[in-house]
Amino acid sequence: MAVTGNRRPNIVLIMSDDLGYEAIGANGGTSYATPVLDGMAAAGIRFENAHVQPLCTPTRVQLMTGKYNFRNYIGFGLIAPDEVTFGHLFSDAGYRTCIAGKWQLHSYNPPDEMPEARSTGQRIEDAGFDEFCVWHAHHTEEKGSRYKSPIIYE
């Protein structure tokens, strides 16, 4: 996709837990109808060689920072408060940014598990995004349901 002049592309990054490569029609999948995702794939740039961790939270830390977990791991469900995220980088480049979905990077650990790390991760307010609508924003063991009456932080 070529960008001409001073016009920058709109960027929409979608990360979905537990979605197999084969589940989307654009990747040859036939199990589900995914016309919107197929259309986005046809009109945009696709990353076809990406690797994730077997758990969602370490994957989010990698995606946010662009670093392997051995370079930024401080505890499960935590991202260092001073870590630069893609939210910071895009904001610095003049983009308006928004994130929606599960955060779970501020404090995951129950009080009896790594109590010294509780509430030491990056707060969503400090992650470089202009707008956000997330769940699991703070102590995620007190998360409540994400489906029925979820605790949403915006």
Summary of the structure (lengths in Angstrom):
residues: 154
radius of gyration: 17.1
end to end distance: 33.0
largest distance: 55.4
contacts: 367
relative contact order: 0.13
helix: 29%
strand: 8%
